[in-house]
C-alpha cells in the first residue's frame, strides 16, 4: 500500500494510505485525547474530543474518523482545538456526578485526566442531571449510569463477540442511556459477566464489585496473566497491592479480551488469598456455588465417568 506524506505540528510524517489522523499522530508520538476511540473497534467518532485543525478545512474534524491524505497540514493543539476540547469537557461534566473523591475510578478516569490537562475546573453549563438508580443486581459488575458519558465502547466491545450484543443505546436526547434490551437490570439480561465492558469503560460507570474499597488506582500494580482454562487464551490483569493479589480484572484495551466469566473466577481461585465465593443464576436468582460447579468441573467429571462406563 502506498504511503502518504503529511505534516503534523510542523513535523513531516509518512504513513500508509488509509491511516487515520489519530493513528498518524500516535505513530509520530503526538498525543491526542480520546474517550470513545477503541483500537479494536475504531471509526465511531462520537465524543469529538479528538478534534484537530486541518489547514483549509471548514471545521475541526474528529481525527479518529478522518483519513490522512497527502499534503495535509494538521495542528493538534491550536487555540481553536483547545477551546473546542474544553467546551466538550464542560458539556460532559454538566451531566456528570462530581464525586471523584469517593469514585472507585479516581486516578484511572480519562474524563478526570482530561479535565486536569485542559484546566476544566467546573461545568460551563448548568442543567438537569440524571438520577438513575445504581444497577447492583449482579454479583460481579456494578453499573452507575449517572456517570456514563455515552462513549459507546461497552456497546461495541460486547457486540464484537458473536452472539452477544447485550447492550445498546436506549431512548433519545437527554434520556439516552446504555442498557440491555427492554432496559432490564443487568442480572436479568443475557450478560455472561465477562467484563469486557468494564475493561474499556473510560469513567466510573462500570466497576468490579469485588474490588470496591480494595485500593486506589495508584496503589495497585497490574501484572498480565493468560487464562489457560480453554484455548482462547484471554488476557487478564492480576491486581497487586502491597505484595498481595486483591483481584483479577479483564485486560485493558488490546488483544485478548475475555470471552467468559469462568477464566476470571478461575484465576481468582488460583492467585488470590481469599477469592470471593462464586455465584450462578438458578431459577432467576444468584446463589453461591462451589468453585468446581462455577468452573464447570462437575459437568466434566460426570462426562468422564460416563465415558468410563
N, C-alpha and C positions, 0 to 999 in steps of 0.2 A: 504494500500500500504506500502511495506517495506521501511525502511529508509536506506540511505547510509551515510557513515561516510567519511569525507574528511578533509583536512587541508587547511585553507586559511590564509595567512600571519602569520603562526605559531599557529593559533587558531584551535582547534578541533571543527568541526561543523557536525551536523546530520540533514539531510534534506530528505524529501520524494523522492523516486526514480522518475526520470523524471524531476527533478528540474534543471534549467539551472544554470551555474556557476554564472551568473549575479544575479539571484534571491537568490541563496545561499549566496552570498556575502552581498546582501542587508539585508537578514534576520539576518546576523551577524553584521550589522552596518558598513560594509566596503563599501566605495564609489568607484564606477567605472563609468567613464564618458560615456555618450551615446548621440547620435544625432538622429539615425534612429529608435531606440527602442521605441516601443509603447506597454504599458501593455495590451491594448485591442486587438492589432494586432501584437503579438510577432512573432519571428522567421524570421525576414527579413535579418539581418546581412549584411547591405550594407556599412555603414560608416567605420566599423572596428575600431572605436575609443575605443571600449570596450575590446580590446585585453588584454590577460593576459598571464602569463608564467606558463605552466604546466610542472612539472618535468617529464623528459623522452620524451616529445613531440618534434617533429622536427621543429615546427613553433610556432608562437604565435596565438592561436585560439581566435576567437571572442566569448566572454563569453555569449552573448545573445543567441547564437545558439549552444552552446556546453553544453551537458548534464553532470551534476556532477555524478561521479562514485566513488565507494568505493575505498579508499586508495589514491585518487588523492591528490597531493600536489600543491597548487596554490599560485602564487605570483602576486599581483595586482599592485605593484609599483616598480618592479625591474628596474635596469638601462636599460635593453633591452626593457621593456614595455614603459617606459617613452620616450625613444628615438623614438620608433615606433609612439607613440601618437603625439609627437612633429612634426614628419615628415608628418603625416596625416593632422594635422592642417595647416602646411606650404603649403601643396598641396591645401587645401581648400581655403586658403587665397590668393593663387596665382591668382585665378579667381574671387575673391570676392571684391566688392567695399569697399574702405576704407573711408566710410562716416559715421562713428559711431557718430560723433558729431551732425549730423542732422537726423539720422535714428530714426524713431518712436520706434524701438525695443531697443534702447540704455538702458542698465540697466536691460533688461529682455531677453537677447540674449545668447543662450547656446554657440555659437561659440565665442562670446566675453568673456564669463566666462572662457571657457577652455583655450583660448589664454592667459588670465591673469594667470590662475592657472599653466600653463606649460611654462610661460615666453616666449611665441612666439610673438616677437615684430614686425616682418615683414616677408613677404613670403620668404622662402628659395629658391624659384624657380621663374624664370621670363618667361613670355609667353603671349599669346594673351588673352585679356579679352573680355567678352561678351558686346554687346551694344544693348540689346533688348529695345524697347520702353516700357514704363510702361503702363500696361493694366489698364486704368482708366475708362473703358466703363460702368461699372455698378455702381449704386449709393451707394453700401454698402461695397464692398471689393476692395482694391487696390492690384494689383499683379505686383511685380518687379522681373522678372525672372533673373535679373543680380545678385540678392542676393540669389537665390536658390542654395542649396547645394546638391540637388538630393537625399535627405534622403528618399523620397517616403512616408512620413507619411500622407501627404494630399491625395495621391492617395489611400492609403489603408483605411483611415477613411471614404472616400467618397464611396468606393466600399463596405464597411461594411453595408451600408444601401441598402436594396433590391430595385433594380430598378434604382439606381443612377449610380455609376461608371462614373462620368462625366469627371474625369481627368485620365491621364495615361502618361507614358513616350513616347516621340516622338523623331524621328531622332536617330542618333548614334554618338558615340565618343564625341568630343568636343562640337558638336552641340546638344547633348542630352538635352532635356528640358521637363518640365511638362506642359502639355497643354490639352485642351479639344479636342474632335475629330476634325480632319482637321485643328487643330491649329487655330481655330477661337477665337476672343476675348470672354471673359467670358460672356459678356452680350448676345452674340449670341448662347451660348451653352444651355444645358438643366439644368444648375445650378439653384437651388432654393434659394441660398444665405443663407443657414442655418448656415454657418460659422464654421462648424466642422473643416474644413481645416485650418482656421485661428487659432483655438484653439490649434492645435497640431504643427503648424509651429515653429521650434526652432530658426529661424532667422527672418529677416525683409522682407522676400519675400512676405508675405501676411499680410495685415493690414486692420483695420477698418477705412474707410474713415471718418466717423463722429467723430472719436476720435483723428484725426490728430491735433496736436497742443494743445490738451486739458490738457496735463500734462505728465511728465516723470513717468517711472515705479515706482520709489521710492517715488513719490508724491501721488500715487494712492493707496487707501485702497480698497481691494476687499471683498465683502460680498456676500456669496452664497444665491441664492433665487431660488425656484422651480416654474416653469411655471405651471399655473393652467388652461390654455386655452383648454387643452384636457387631456385625461387620460394618455398620455405618461410620464408626469412628468419630462420633461427635466430640467436640471440644468443650471442656468446662474449666472454670477457674476455682482453685482452692482459695478460700478467703482466710488468710492467716493473720491473727492478732496475738502479739506477744508470744510467738512461737507455737500457738495452738490453732488448729483449723476450726473456725467457728461456723463455717458453712460452705456450701458448694453452689456456685451460680453458673448460669449459661454464659458461654464465652461472649466477649464484646463483639461488635460488628466485624464480620470477616468470615472466612470459610469455616465450615464445621459446626454450624449452629445446631442445637439439639433438635431431635425429632420426637422425643418422648420424655415422659417423666421418670421412667424406670432408671435411666442412666444416672440422673442426679441423685435419686434416692439411694441407688447402689453405691455411688461414690461417697455419699454422706455416711453410709454404714461403714465403708472401708476406711475413711480418713478422719472422721470427727470422733471426738471422745464420747460425746453424748448426742448421737443423732436423734432428731425428732421422730416420734413414733409415726410410721406411715399411715395414711388413711385412704380408703377406697369407698366409692359410692355404691351403696347397696340399698335397693328399694327406695331410691331417691334421697338417701341420707348418707353423709360421710361417717364412717365408723373406723376405729383403729383396728389395724390388722397386723399380722406378723410380717416380718421382713421377707420371709420366704413366699408368702402369698402376694405381697406387693410387687415383688420382682418376678413373679410367675414361676417360681421354683417348684411349688407344689404341683402345678399342672405338668411341668416337665418330668417330675418324678413319677407321676401317675402314668404318663405316656411310656416311660422307660419300663415300668412294671408291666404294662400291658404288652409290650413287645417281648418281654421275657417269658410270657405265658405260652 
